[in-house]
């Protein structure tokens, strides 16, 4: 019985760690970047070149 309690605790800790690393760590490593504002004239020139 004591053995099963430790198994449960270890599994819960591992799940918590997995959730922590999968949600918080990517936001720290890869912060969201805002889109770059392009003026209309520059956009038209870019489209004409393509």
Secondary structure, DSSP 8 states (H G I E B T S, - for coil): -HHHHHHHHHHHHHHHHHHHIIIIIHHHHS---------HHHHHHHHHH-
